[in-house]
Amino acid sequence: MIADTLRGHDWLPDRTDEIPDLYVTEATSLADKIIHLHFFAGSCDWWVAELDGDRRIAFGYVNLGDDQNAEWGYTDLTERRGIVIHARLVIERDLGWEPTRFADLR
């Protein structure tokens, strides 16, 4: 996959078993959800709170560069992995990311 070559690092960390499965944190307020992964490209950000590791479907918060339209929802990480913008920009995983409570992001 060309995006993987441009990225130069693994799309997901070696271990994802510490990330809750989908719906496990349903009773947790959005502010208190722990964000386990952060992906970005330009001014766009994807923060992952839950993950179906087999299907690579994530639940989290997405901001595509417009705070007014940012929202919680589901995203297909396999689709995001393959995106290449202008032949050279790809979505990157924040390699230095540490799990962080959503309310503490800003």
N, C-alpha and C positions, 0 to 999 in steps of 0.2 A: 504494500500500500504506500503510495507516494507520500501521504501525510506523515506516516511513521518515519520515513527517511528524513523528511524536513524537520521533524520534531526532535529527533536525536535522543529521546528517552522513552521509557515505557509509559504507555498510556495510563495504566493503573499501577498502583504500588504492588509489591510482591504479596502483601497480606491485606485482604479486605474483610477478613472475618470479624474485625472489631467494629465495622460499620453495621448498624442495625438493618435488618431486612425491612422491606417495604411494610408499612402500617404498624411497625413495632412501637414507634414513638407517637402514635396518634393521640394519645392522652396528654402528651407534653405540649405546653404552649409553644407557639412559633418562636417567641423570644428566647425560650429555654432550650430549644433544639440545639444539639451539638452538630456543628458543621465539620465533617470529616475530610472532605476533599474540596479543593478549589481549582477550577479550570478558568482560563482566560484567553482572550484574543483581542488585542486593541483595547477598546473601552467596554468590552463585553465580559461578563463574569457569570460563572455557574458555580454555585456552592451546593455540595451534596450532603444531605442529612441522613438519608436512607438509601439502600442499594439492594436490588435483586441481582446478585452477582452472576447468576446463570444467564439471565436475559439481558444484563447490562442496562436495566432500566433504573433510573435514579429519581428520588424525590428530593427537591431542594428549592433554592431560591435562585432566580435568574434575573439579571439586569443587563439588558442589551444596550447600555449606554444612555438610558433614559429612566431616571429614578421614578418618574410619575407612572410609568408603565411596567416597572419591575414587579415580579410576582412569584409566588410559590406554585409549584406544579411538578409534573413528571417530565423527564427527558430521556431520550434514547441515547445512551453514551456511545453506542456503536456508530450511529449516524454522526454524532459530533466528532468522533475520532477521525472520520474520513474527509471532513471539510477542509478544502484548500481555497484560500481567498487570494485572488490576483496572482496565482501560480506560485506563491511562496509563503503566505501567512497561514499558519495552522493554529488550532486551539491547543494550548499548552496546559500541562498540569503544573501547579505551583509545587515545586519539589521541596520547598522549605516549610510547607504548611503544617501547622500543628492543630489538632482538634480544638475548636473554639465555639463557645456559646454564641448563637446568632446575635443576641442583643449586644454582644461585645465587639461585633465586627466594625461598628462605625464609631 
